[in-house]
Amino acid sequence: KPFSPNELVARVRALLRRARREPVPATVVTYGRVVVDTDRHSVLLDGEPATLTAKEFLLLSYLLAHRGRVLSRDTLLTDVWGYTYTGGTRTVDVHVRRLRDKLPPLTDALVTVKQFGYKLREQPPA
């Protein structure tokens, strides 16, 4: 097909510009002794890897992003699990318990707000 040389030059420049993009820096969040790398999907506790399920990791990331705020169970179900359920599901409670078991520093930092939900303290306990 016939083409414009200017169009060819513009497309080559666009390809070269995209190829030279600098890598996006990793998103690492530190909360006391817990280090979460969202890009690598990894969690370190005192420098040692902690094994979390995908939902546990998403829940932890969400709590870290919204630390200091009281989050209802419904909000967590909607934003982390991606669905709304108005029944009495204990899914969030079970995952929070597992996070506390796997990451002991969160035991005191992850506060239960009775009959509502959970809150991750702004600052980790000393």
Phi, psi and omega in degrees: 000147174291145179216162180271133176301327179295322178296318179298314180298318180297319180292320179295317179298319179296318178297317179295321179296317179292326181290334182269007181300140177280145180296146179285132180296148181294145178265106181243127179243129179250132177225093184064238181271000182258128178240124182244123175252104185289331179289320181269354179056051181227153178230133177242136174240115184054037178084354180257141180295137175250134183267116178238150173286170181299316181291323176298318178296315179297319178296314178299315179299318180294317178297320178294322180290336183240034183297144181091343181262142174279124183246125180287159177298322179296319178297316179296317178299317182292313187277327182267313182272338176083022176211159177253137180215117185271356180284186184268058181287144179252015182303313182297316181299318180295316181292323177295318178299318179295321177298317179296323179291318184280332181233085184307328177299340180278351182303313179271336184281332182264102188267134175273126175260108189307135177059019178225299184177223186220159177217132173266124182302151179303311182245141178293147177298146182288000000 
